[in-house]
Structures are given as structure tokens and as C-alpha cells.
Amino acid sequence: MLAWLTYVLFALLALMYVHSLVECARTPSARIRCLPKPLWLLFMLWAPVLGSLAWTYFGRLPEQQETVGSGPAAESGAEQPIRA
């Protein structure tokens, strides 16, 4: 039973590591904070678990959630411009 849990934990950590590496490589440089992208990748290669956790919580800026069609103008049927 303990061996089975060890394999599951290892598989979850490996999945998290690969996901973080791919996500870091695909994230535009404008959305990365704290370190440049090559340093994030090196940190994740050097310390896989710690690097993946750091990337998840500190590496990228959150996506801005802009809703189109909300507010008083949407009720009247007028289109709102999307602001960047």
C-alpha cells in the first residue's frame, strides 16, 4: 500500500514539473515577473519541485479578466470598446 502511494505521489510531482516547464516556455515574456524566463527555466531544472511551486505562485502575472458586454451600455445594446 505504501509503495502504491509513493508511485502516485511521484507521478503527481512529475506531472506538476512538466506542466510548469511547458507553461513557462509558452508564457510571453511580458507576463513573467521576478526573473527573466531563462532564469526561471534554469531554476526549475536545478530544483524541480521548489522551482515548479515558485513558478506557479510567483512566476507569472495573473491574466486580466475583461468581460465584454457588461455594464449599463451592454443593457442598452451598445458595444463597448475593449481597453488594453
Secondary structure, DSSP 4 states (H G I P E B T S, - for coil): -HHHHHHHHHHHHHHHHHHHHHHHHHS-GGGB-SS-HHHHHHHHHHSHHHHHHHIIIIIBPPPP---TT-SHHHHHTPPPPPP-
